[in-house]
Amino acid sequence: MDDREINKFVGMKIKEFRKNKKLTQQGLADLVGVKNSAISNYEQGIRIPKRDFLFRVANALGVSIDEFFPIQNEETSSTLSEINKISSQLEEPRQKIVLDTASSQLEEQEEQKSKIVSIKNEQEKFDLADLVDDSKVDWDRWVSFDGRPLTDDVKEAMKRLLGKRLEDK
């Protein structure tokens, strides 16, 4: 479905739920704080409803925001559906808390993913021969398993062992 078809579908669902609640366009407009012409435009698919508007409409009509969209594919998790269902019943200030929390979690997730990608990229660029060349390695960034910096003796021992290993190859 393209965006135009989705907008028409959303508009059709708004109209369907509004009529099921026996509300006029003006009645729904009053409940959600917009002009009745806005409701008409949304129902006809002329205007694209914003998320906060859809949450207010869902709340006013006692439905989940998910119900405004075409049937979701099976990949959509039941957790996400449940989050949408519950958050659509919250008042707007509480919905903003849910949104802020989700945004924060997404940021944290992306940050962790970028660290993993960064580590993988570093590993891919890494050549064992570089470890025996002090000009190519910042040994001060290396730490032992317990997080303590490597001593000079340990650094030298590692270079010798790696050098010997490279010679054996």
N, C-alpha and C positions, 0 to 999 in steps of 0.2 A: 504494500500500500504506500502511495506517495503522500506527501504532506497535505495536499489538497483533499485527498480522500479521507485521511485521518481527521482533518478539521470538520468535514461534513459528518463523519461518523460521530465525533464528539458532540457536535451540534444536535444531531438526531437523538443521541442519548440524553442530553440535557432536556430536550423537549419531552422525550418519553418519560423521564423521571418526574419532571415538573407536572405533567398531566396526570401521572399516577398519584401524585400528592394533591391533585385537584387544585393546583395553583395556576393563576394567570401569570403572564410574563411580568406584569407589574408587581404581583405578589412576590414572585421570586426575586425580582430586582430590589424590592424593599428589604427582603431578608438578607441579601448579600451586599447591599449598599451600592448599587449601580443604577443607571437609568434603564427603563424597560427597552429602549432602543438597543442597548448593549446586549441584552438577553436575546432580542430578535436577531441581531447580527451574528451572535454566537450560534444560535440555533440554525441559522441558514448557512453557516460555514463561511460567512463573509469575513468575520474577524477571527483571529487566532486567540483562544483563551489562554491567559497566563496561568502559571501553576497556582499562585495564591488565590486567584479567582476560582479555579477548579476545586481547591480545598474548601473554600467558603461554600460553593454550590453543593459539593458532596455532603458537607456538614449540614447545610440547610435541608437537603433532601433525604438525609439519613442513609446515604450509600457510601461505598468505598470509592475512592478516586479511580481505582483500577477499573471500575465498571463503566467508565467513560471511554475506554479504549478497546480496540478490537481484542479478541481473545488472545491471551499471551501464549507464546510457545512454551513447550514443556521445560525449556532451559531456565525459565524464570523461577527462582526459588520460592518455596512456600514462605520462607522467612521474609523475603522482600514483600510479598503480597500481604503478609500479616502486619509488617511495619506500615505499609500504605493504608491498610484498613484501619489500624488504630490511630495513626497520625491524622487521618482525615476527620476523625471525630474530635480532635483536640481544638481548642481555641487557638487563634493565630499566634499569640505570644508563645504558647507551648509548642506549636508547630515550628516556630523559629528556633527553639532550643533543639528540637529533633534535627532540623536542618544543619544547625551549627555543629552538633555532635557528629552527624554523618560527614560533614565537610572536614572536620578535624580528623576523623578516622581515615578518610580518603587521603588527606595530606600525609598522615603518618605512614599509611600503606605505600604511597608513592615514594616517600623518602626512603623507606626500607628497600623497596624494589630498586631504586637508583643506587643504593649502596651495594646491593648484590651485583648489579650490572657493572658498577665501577670496579668491584673486586674481580669479577670475571674478566673484564677488559685488561686489568693489570696482570692477571695470570696469563692471559693470551699473549701479552707483550713480553713476558718474562723469558729470558734465556739463561740457562744455568751458567753459561760461560761468563755472563755479566757479573755473577756473584764473586768472581775472583778478581774483578777489576774495580778498584775502589772509586774510580771516577764515574762509574755507572750505577753504583749502589749507595743509597743513603742509609748506612748501617745504624745511624742513630734512631731511625724510625722502627727498627726491628726490636722486638721484645721477646722474652722467654715465655713459656706457657703460663707462668703465674703472673704475667704482666709486667715484670721488672725489666728494665733495660739490660741489654747484653753487655757483659764486661768485655774489655779489650781482648782478654785471653780467649774468651769464648768466640769472639768474632774471628780472631786469627785461626783458631782451631777449625772453625767452619770453613773458612777460605781454603785451608790446607786440605781438608777432607774433600771438599768439592773439587778442588784442583786435581787431586789424586784420582777422583772418580772420573773426571773428564779425560784425564790422561789414559785411564784404563779403557775407555770407550774408543 
